[in-house]
Amino acid sequence: MPTIMVKHTVKDFAKWKTVFDEHADIRKAAGCLGGRLFQDAKKPNDITLVMHWDSLQNAQGFIDSQDLRGTMEKAGVISQPEVQFLNDSGQFSS
């Protein structure tokens, strides 16, 4: 399953989260299957998203979209996003 990991810093987590949640239908229509949201334990405005996609092509298209750029600006993203495209290589245990 194609997965993307996005890291960025926001001005205000609560404002960002509201805009992020409002954008859910757009992500789903673009092929996002859900994922996980993480905040840095010491810097809660530093966010990491791990999102699963139906195809790598759809994930890339979403990341490159003008809609996403505008939404990130509206949400208060203040850093250049770091984006990694990942493929699941299996599970591990401790």
N, CA, C and O atoms as CSV, one atom per row, in Angstrom:
chain,resi,resn,atom,element,x,y,z
A,1,MET,N,N,0.851,-1.175,0.000
A,1,MET,CA,C,0.000,0.000,0.000
A,1,MET,C,C,0.894,1.234,0.000
A,1,MET,O,O,1.748,1.371,0.876
A,2,PRO,N,N,0.718,2.127,-0.955
A,2,PRO,CA,C,1.499,3.358,-0.960
A,2,PRO,C,C,1.180,4.206,0.274
A,2,PRO,O,O,0.026,4.341,0.681
A,3,THR,N,N,2.217,4.758,0.839
A,3,THR,CA,C,2.089,5.582,2.042
A,3,THR,C,C,2.935,6.824,1.863
A,3,THR,O,O,4.028,6.760,1.299
A,4,ILE,N,N,2.435,7.954,2.339
A,4,ILE,CA,C,3.261,9.145,2.372
A,4,ILE,C,C,3.404,9.611,3.808
A,4,ILE,O,O,2.473,9.511,4.607
A,5,MET,N,N,4.585,10.122,4.120
A,5,MET,CA,C,4.851,10.725,5.417
A,5,MET,C,C,5.169,12.188,5.164
A,5,MET,O,O,6.059,12.516,4.379
A,6,VAL,N,N,4.437,13.059,5.834
A,6,VAL,CA,C,4.604,14.495,5.667
A,6,VAL,C,C,4.919,15.102,7.032
A,6,VAL,O,O,4.215,14.863,8.013
A,7,LYS,N,N,5.989,15.891,7.074
A,7,LYS,CA,C,6.350,16.604,8.305
A,7,LYS,C,C,6.343,18.091,8.003
A,7,LYS,O,O,6.881,18.531,6.986
A,8,HIS,N,N,5.727,18.866,8.896
A,8,HIS,CA,C,5.787,20.320,8.781
A,8,HIS,C,C,5.446,20.961,10.118
A,8,HIS,O,O,4.991,20.301,11.052
A,9,THR,N,N,5.681,22.269,10.179
A,9,THR,CA,C,5.408,23.058,11.375
A,9,THR,C,C,4.253,23.996,11.069
A,9,THR,O,O,4.162,24.556,9.976
A,10,VAL,N,N,3.369,24.160,12.054
A,10,VAL,CA,C,2.211,25.042,11.901
A,10,VAL,C,C,2.257,26.143,12.955
A,10,VAL,O,O,2.916,26.009,13.987
A,11,LYS,N,N,1.542,27.238,12.675
A,11,LYS,CA,C,1.475,28.345,13.642
A,11,LYS,C,C,0.707,27.934,14.895
A,11,LYS,O,O,1.130,28.204,16.018
A,12,ASP,N,N,-0.432,27.275,14.676
A,12,ASP,CA,C,-1.337,26.935,15.776
A,12,ASP,C,C,-1.980,25.588,15.464
A,12,ASP,O,O,-2.721,25.462,14.488
A,13,PHE,N,N,-1.698,24.579,16.293
A,13,PHE,CA,C,-2.201,23.233,16.011
A,13,PHE,C,C,-3.719,23.188,15.931
A,13,PHE,O,O,-4.261,22.563,15.019
A,14,ALA,N,N,-4.419,23.831,16.857
A,14,ALA,CA,C,-5.888,23.760,16.881
A,14,ALA,C,C,-6.487,24.311,15.582
A,14,ALA,O,O,-7.413,23.718,15.028
A,15,LYS,N,N,-5.963,25.440,15.094
A,15,LYS,CA,C,-6.455,26.007,13.838
A,15,LYS,C,C,-6.128,25.058,12.680
A,15,LYS,O,O,-6.979,24.784,11.833
A,16,TRP,N,N,-4.895,24.562,12.652
A,16,TRP,CA,C,-4.497,23.644,11.588
A,16,TRP,C,C,-5.410,22.422,11.565
A,16,TRP,O,O,-5.857,22.003,10.498
A,17,LYS,N,N,-5.691,21.847,12.736
A,17,LYS,CA,C,-6.487,20.620,12.820
A,17,LYS,C,C,-7.904,20.857,12.290
A,17,LYS,O,O,-8.470,19.987,11.627
A,18,THR,N,N,-8.471,22.011,12.574
A,18,THR,CA,C,-9.803,22.334,12.069
A,18,THR,C,C,-9.817,22.336,10.544
A,18,THR,O,O,-10.704,21.742,9.930
A,19,VAL,N,N,-8.846,22.996,9.936
A,19,VAL,CA,C,-8.772,23.047,8.473
A,19,VAL,C,C,-8.483,21.652,7.912
A,19,VAL,O,O,-9.073,21.254,6.907
A,20,PHE,N,N,-7.586,20.918,8.550
A,20,PHE,CA,C,-7.268,19.554,8.126
A,20,PHE,C,C,-8.525,18.685,8.119
A,20,PHE,O,O,-8.776,17.968,7.151
A,21,ASP,N,N,-9.307,18.745,9.183
A,21,ASP,CA,C,-10.534,17.948,9.274
A,21,ASP,C,C,-11.550,18.358,8.207
A,21,ASP,O,O,-12.241,17.505,7.650
A,22,GLU,N,N,-11.641,19.656,7.921
A,22,GLU,CA,C,-12.564,20.141,6.895
A,22,GLU,C,C,-12.168,19.649,5.498
A,22,GLU,O,O,-13.005,19.599,4.597
A,23,HIS,N,N,-10.916,19.293,5.321
A,23,HIS,CA,C,-10.381,18.873,4.029
A,23,HIS,C,C,-10.488,17.355,3.814
A,23,HIS,O,O,-10.033,16.848,2.789
A,24,ALA,N,N,-11.074,16.638,4.752
A,24,ALA,CA,C,-11.117,15.169,4.717
A,24,ALA,C,C,-11.787,14.621,3.462
A,24,ALA,O,O,-11.290,13.660,2.874
A,25,ASP,N,N,-12.895,15.208,3.043
A,25,ASP,CA,C,-13.600,14.696,1.864
A,25,ASP,C,C,-12.755,14.850,0.594
A,25,ASP,O,O,-12.813,14.007,-0.301
A,26,ILE,N,N,-11.979,15.919,0.520
A,26,ILE,CA,C,-11.102,16.138,-0.640
A,26,ILE,C,C,-10.011,15.075,-0.663
A,26,ILE,O,O,-9.722,14.501,-1.713
A,27,ARG,N,N,-9.396,14.808,0.513
A,27,ARG,CA,C,-8.360,13.759,0.580
A,27,ARG,C,C,-8.937,12.409,0.174
A,27,ARG,O,O,-8.324,11.672,-0.599
A,28,LYS,N,N,-10.113,12.091,0.695
A,28,LYS,CA,C,-10.736,10.797,0.393
A,28,LYS,C,C,-11.025,10.673,-1.104
A,28,LYS,O,O,-10.753,9.631,-1.701
A,29,ALA,N,N,-11.571,11.719,-1.708
A,29,ALA,CA,C,-11.868,11.702,-3.141
A,29,ALA,C,C,-10.594,11.556,-3.978
A,29,ALA,O,O,-10.633,11.043,-5.096
A,30,ALA,N,N,-9.464,12.015,-3.424
A,30,ALA,CA,C,-8.177,11.922,-4.134
A,30,ALA,C,C,-7.528,10.553,-3.970
A,30,ALA,O,O,-6.525,10.264,-4.623
A,31,GLY,N,N,-8.093,9.700,-3.097
A,31,GLY,CA,C,-7.555,8.355,-2.935
A,31,GLY,C,C,-6.933,8.059,-1.588
A,31,GLY,O,O,-6.357,6.987,-1.397
A,32,CYS,N,N,-7.038,8.999,-0.636
A,32,CYS,CA,C,-6.486,8.749,0.697
A,32,CYS,C,C,-7.375,7.749,1.431
A,32,CYS,O,O,-8.598,7.885,1.457
A,33,LEU,N,N,-6.745,6.753,2.019
A,33,LEU,CA,C,-7.462,5.700,2.745
A,33,LEU,C,C,-7.417,5.879,4.251
A,33,LEU,O,O,-7.886,5.018,4.996
A,34,GLY,N,N,-6.854,6.997,4.706
A,34,GLY,CA,C,-6.731,7.260,6.139
A,34,GLY,C,C,-5.279,7.210,6.560
A,34,GLY,O,O,-4.381,7.065,5.730
A,35,GLY,N,N,-5.058,7.329,7.846
A,35,GLY,CA,C,-3.687,7.323,8.341
A,35,GLY,C,C,-3.612,7.711,9.798
A,35,GLY,O,O,-4.560,7.533,10.562
A,36,ARG,N,N,-2.458,8.249,10.169
A,36,ARG,CA,C,-2.204,8.628,11.564
A,36,ARG,C,C,-1.614,10.034,11.600
A,36,ARG,O,O,-0.901,10.451,10.687
A,37,LEU,N,N,-1.929,10.754,12.674
A,37,LEU,CA,C,-1.436,12.100,12.912
A,37,LEU,C,C,-0.614,12.084,14.188
A,37,LEU,O,O,-1.053,11.551,15.208
A,38,PHE,N,N,0.577,12.665,14.135
A,38,PHE,CA,C,1.462,12.732,15.299
A,38,PHE,C,C,1.891,14.172,15.539
A,38,PHE,O,O,2.096,14.939,14.598
A,39,GLN,N,N,2.026,14.530,16.825
A,39,GLN,CA,C,2.616,15.801,17.225
A,39,GLN,C,C,3.912,15.493,17.954
A,39,GLN,O,O,3.991,14.520,18.705
A,40,ASP,N,N,4.928,16.317,17.734
A,40,ASP,CA,C,6.174,16.172,18.470
A,40,ASP,C,C,5.883,16.346,19.960
A,40,ASP,O,O,5.144,17.250,20.349
A,41,ALA,N,N,6.454,15.495,20.777
A,41,ALA,CA,C,6.179,15.511,22.225
A,41,ALA,C,C,6.610,16.818,22.886
A,41,ALA,O,O,6.009,17.232,23.877
A,42,LYS,N,N,7.633,17.466,22.357
A,42,LYS,CA,C,8.129,18.704,22.966
A,42,LYS,C,C,7.731,19.952,22.187
A,42,LYS,O,O,7.746,21.057,22.730
A,43,LYS,N,N,7.381,19.781,20.934
A,43,LYS,CA,C,6.987,20.905,20.069
A,43,LYS,C,C,5.674,20.542,19.383
A,43,LYS,O,O,5.692,20.057,18.252
A,44,PRO,N,N,4.538,20.765,20.037
A,44,PRO,CA,C,3.256,20.289,19.508
A,44,PRO,C,C,2.827,20.910,18.182
A,44,PRO,O,O,1.883,20.423,17.559
A,45,ASN,N,N,3.490,21.961,17.740
A,45,ASN,CA,C,3.173,22.524,16.423
A,45,ASN,C,C,4.000,21.882,15.312
A,45,ASN,O,O,3.854,22.245,14.145
A,46,ASP,N,N,4.865,20.932,15.664
A,46,ASP,CA,C,5.581,20.125,14.679
A,46,ASP,C,C,4.777,18.846,14.466
A,46,ASP,O,O,4.600,18.053,15.390
A,47,ILE,N,N,4.299,18.658,13.256
A,47,ILE,CA,C,3.337,17.607,12.943
A,47,ILE,C,C,3.927,16.617,11.948
A,47,ILE,O,O,4.653,16.994,11.028
A,48,THR,N,N,3.603,15.348,12.148
A,48,THR,CA,C,3.920,14.304,11.179
A,48,THR,C,C,2.633,13.577,10.827
A,48,THR,O,O,1.898,13.132,11.708
A,49,LEU,N,N,2.369,13.463,9.541
A,49,LEU,CA,C,1.214,12.725,9.039
A,49,LEU,C,C,1.719,11.486,8.312
A,49,LEU,O,O,2.665,11.566,7.529
A,50,VAL,N,N,1.097,10.353,8.566
A,50,VAL,CA,C,1.370,9.118,7.828
A,50,VAL,C,C,0.041,8.728,7.193
A,50,VAL,O,O,-0.904,8.347,7.884
A,51,MET,N,N,-0.015,8.830,5.863
A,51,MET,CA,C,-1.278,8.628,5.158
A,51,MET,C,C,-1.148,7.507,4.131
A,51,MET,O,O,-0.161,7.430,3.399
A,52,HIS,N,N,-2.148,6.647,4.089
A,52,HIS,CA,C,-2.190,5.520,3.157
A,52,HIS,C,C,-3.043,5.910,1.953
A,52,HIS,O,O,-4.039,6.622,2.082
A,53,TRP,N,N,-2.628,5.424,0.772
A,53,TRP,CA,C,-3.279,5.819,-0.478
A,53,TRP,C,C,-3.623,4.604,-1.319
A,53,TRP,O,O,-3.026,3.537,-1.177
A,54,ASP,N,N,-4.592,4.788,-2.191
A,54,ASP,CA,C,-4.987,3.703,-3.085
A,54,ASP,C,C,-3.982,3.496,-4.211
A,54,ASP,O,O,-3.906,2.407,-4.780
A,55,SER,N,N,-3.205,4.535,-4.542
A,55,SER,CA,C,-2.153,4.398,-5.551
A,55,SER,C,C,-1.092,5.469,-5.344
A,55,SER,O,O,-1.372,6.546,-4.818
A,56,LEU,N,N,0.110,5.162,-5.758
A,56,LEU,CA,C,1.197,6.131,-5.683
A,56,LEU,C,C,0.903,7.330,-6.570
A,56,LEU,O,O,1.207,8.466,-6.206
A,57,GLN,N,N,0.318,7.082,-7.720
A,57,GLN,CA,C,-0.031,8.164,-8.650
A,57,GLN,C,C,-1.009,9.151,-8.006
A,57,GLN,O,O,-0.840,10.362,-8.144
A,58,ASN,N,N,-2.022,8.651,-7.309
A,58,ASN,CA,C,-2.983,9.537,-6.648
A,58,ASN,C,C,-2.335,10.306,-5.501
A,58,ASN,O,O,-2.631,11.484,-5.303
A,59,ALA,N,N,-1.462,9.656,-4.751
A,59,ALA,CA,C,-0.751,10.339,-3.659
A,59,ALA,C,C,0.092,11.477,-4.217
A,59,ALA,O,O,0.069,12.588,-3.687
A,60,GLN,N,N,0.836,11.204,-5.286
A,60,GLN,CA,C,1.684,12.232,-5.901
A,60,GLN,C,C,0.842,13.379,-6.438
A,60,GLN,O,O,1.195,14.546,-6.270
A,61,GLY,N,N,-0.263,13.049,-7.078
A,61,GLY,CA,C,-1.145,14.089,-7.602
A,61,GLY,C,C,-1.698,14.977,-6.507
A,61,GLY,O,O,-1.794,16.192,-6.679
A,62,PHE,N,N,-2.058,14.386,-5.391
A,62,PHE,CA,C,-2.578,15.161,-4.267
A,62,PHE,C,C,-1.505,16.088,-3.712
A,62,PHE,O,O,-1.760,17.270,-3.483
A,63,ILE,N,N,-0.309,15.558,-3.495
A,63,ILE,CA,C,0.788,16.356,-2.939
A,63,ILE,C,C,1.134,17.525,-3.858
A,63,ILE,O,O,1.492,18.601,-3.377
A,64,ASP,N,N,1.033,17.331,-5.159
A,64,ASP,CA,C,1.395,18.365,-6.128
A,64,ASP,C,C,0.260,19.344,-6.434
A,64,ASP,O,O,0.452,20.282,-7.209
A,65,SER,N,N,-0.915,19.141,-5.839
A,65,SER,CA,C,-2.092,19.924,-6.221
A,65,SER,C,C,-2.082,21.355,-5.663
A,65,SER,O,O,-1.587,21.621,-4.568
A,66,GLN,N,N,-2.647,22.253,-6.462
A,66,GLN,CA,C,-2.842,23.638,-6.017
A,66,GLN,C,C,-3.787,23.682,-4.828
A,66,GLN,O,O,-3.618,24.503,-3.926
A,67,ASP,N,N,-4.786,22.800,-4.824
A,67,ASP,CA,C,-5.737,22.762,-3.714
A,67,ASP,C,C,-5.018,22.521,-2.395
A,67,ASP,O,O,-5.308,23.182,-1.398
A,68,LEU,N,N,-4.093,21.586,-2.384
A,68,LEU,CA,C,-3.361,21.307,-1.144
A,68,LEU,C,C,-2.511,22.504,-0.738
A,68,LEU,O,O,-2.452,22.841,0.444
A,69,ARG,N,N,-1.865,23.140,-1.680
A,69,ARG,CA,C,-1.043,24.322,-1.352
A,69,ARG,C,C,-1.897,25.400,-0.688
A,69,ARG,O,O,-1.509,25.971,0.331
A,70,GLY,N,N,-3.062,25.671,-1.274
A,70,GLY,CA,C,-3.951,26.682,-0.706
A,70,GLY,C,C,-4.468,26.287,0.663
A,70,GLY,O,O,-4.577,27.130,1.554
A,71,THR,N,N,-4.785,25.020,0.839
A,71,THR,CA,C,-5.287,24.537,2.124
A,71,THR,C,C,-4.208,24.638,3.197
A,71,THR,O,O,-4.495,25.017,4.332
A,72,MET,N,N,-2.971,24.301,2.844
A,72,MET,CA,C,-1.878,24.392,3.814
A,72,MET,C,C,-1.631,25.844,4.230
A,72,MET,O,O,-1.358,26.127,5.397
A,73,GLU,N,N,-1.729,26.745,3.278
A,73,GLU,CA,C,-1.568,28.163,3.607
A,73,GLU,C,C,-2.682,28.618,4.543
A,73,GLU,O,O,-2.425,29.294,5.539
A,74,LYS,N,N,-3.918,28.246,4.220
A,74,LYS,CA,C,-5.077,28.597,5.056
A,74,LYS,C,C,-4.930,28.023,6.463
A,74,LYS,O,O,-5.321,28.661,7.441
A,75,ALA,N,N,-4.365,26.821,6.565
A,75,ALA,CA,C,-4.230,26.145,7.860
A,75,ALA,C,C,-3.080,26.684,8.704
A,75,ALA,O,O,-2.994,26.391,9.896
A,76,GLY,N,N,-2.199,27.467,8.095
A,76,GLY,CA,C,-1.105,28.048,8.868
A,76,GLY,C,C,0.176,27.233,8.882
A,76,GLY,O,O,0.941,27.296,9.844
A,77,VAL,N,N,0.419,26.469,7.829
A,77,VAL,CA,C,1.691,25.753,7.729
A,77,VAL,C,C,2.778,26.790,7.488
A,77,VAL,O,O,2.681,27.596,6.563
A,78,ILE,N,N,3.831,26.767,8.337
A,78,ILE,CA,C,4.854,27.802,8.255
A,78,ILE,C,C,6.228,27.273,7.840
A,78,ILE,O,O,7.176,28.050,7.729
A,79,SER,N,N,6.347,25.987,7.614
A,79,SER,CA,C,7.625,25.426,7.168
A,79,SER,C,C,7.436,24.745,5.815
A,79,SER,O,O,6.318,24.426,5.412
A,80,GLN,N,N,8.536,24.533,5.138
A,80,GLN,CA,C,8.502,23.752,3.906
A,80,GLN,C,C,8.205,22.302,4.285
A,80,GLN,O,O,8.953,21.720,5.071
A,81,PRO,N,N,7.144,21.702,3.757
A,81,PRO,CA,C,6.835,20.313,4.109
A,81,PRO,C,C,7.930,19.356,3.622
A,81,PRO,O,O,8.468,19.502,2.524
A,82,GLU,N,N,8.236,18.391,4.458
A,82,GLU,CA,C,9.109,17.288,4.075
A,82,GLU,C,C,8.189,16.127,3.725
A,82,GLU,O,O,7.398,15.692,4.561
A,83,VAL,N,N,8.282,15.622,2.505
A,83,VAL,CA,C,7.392,14.554,2.040
A,83,VAL,C,C,8.226,13.354,1.635
A,83,VAL,O,O,9.196,13.484,0.888
A,84,GLN,N,N,7.847,12.189,2.128
A,84,GLN,CA,C,8.470,10.932,1.722
A,84,GLN,C,C,7.381,10.000,1.213
A,84,GLN,O,O,6.321,9.873,1.827
A,85,PHE,N,N,7.650,9.353,0.093
A,85,PHE,CA,C,6.755,8.337,-0.464
A,85,PHE,C,C,7.327,6.987,-0.055
A,85,PHE,O,O,8.489,6.692,-0.331
A,86,LEU,N,N,6.512,6.169,0.602
A,86,LEU,CA,C,6.978,4.922,1.205
A,86,LEU,C,C,6.188,3.723,0.698
A,86,LEU,O,O,5.027,3.848,0.309
A,87,ASN,N,N,6.833,2.560,0.708
A,87,ASN,CA,C,6.160,1.295,0.457
A,87,ASN,C,C,6.279,0.438,1.712
A,87,ASN,O,O,7.345,0.370,2.323
A,88,ASP,N,N,5.199,-0.207,2.091
A,88,ASP,CA,C,5.182,-1.071,3.274
A,88,ASP,C,C,6.081,-2.282,3.041
A,88,ASP,O,O,5.909,-3.014,2.067
A,89,SER,N,N,7.039,-2.486,3.941
A,89,SER,CA,C,7.968,-3.613,3.832
A,89,SER,C,C,7.763,-4.646,4.908
A,89,SER,O,O,8.617,-5.511,5.107
A,90,GLY,N,N,6.650,-4.575,5.605
A,90,GLY,CA,C,6.329,-5.601,6.609
A,90,GLY,C,C,6.367,-5.069,8.025
A,90,GLY,O,O,6.750,-3.926,8.276
A,91,GLN,N,N,5.957,-5.934,8.947
A,91,GLN,CA,C,5.917,-5.595,10.358
A,91,GLN,C,C,7.151,-6.142,11.050
A,91,GLN,O,O,7.860,-6.995,10.516
A,92,PHE,N,N,7.392,-5.630,12.253
A,92,PHE,CA,C,8.475,-6.149,13.090
A,92,PHE,C,C,8.018,-6.138,14.523
A,92,PHE,O,O,7.057,-5.448,14.864
A,93,SER,N,N,8.685,-6.884,15.364
A,93,SER,CA,C,8.364,-6.889,16.789
A,93,SER,C,C,9.641,-6.579,17.575
A,93,SER,O,O,10.755,-6.683,17.061
A,94,SER,N,N,9.442,-6.204,18.814
A,94,SER,CA,C,10.583,-5.813,19.658
A,94,SER,C,C,11.491,-6.977,19.945
A,94,SER,O,O,12.495,-6.821,20.639
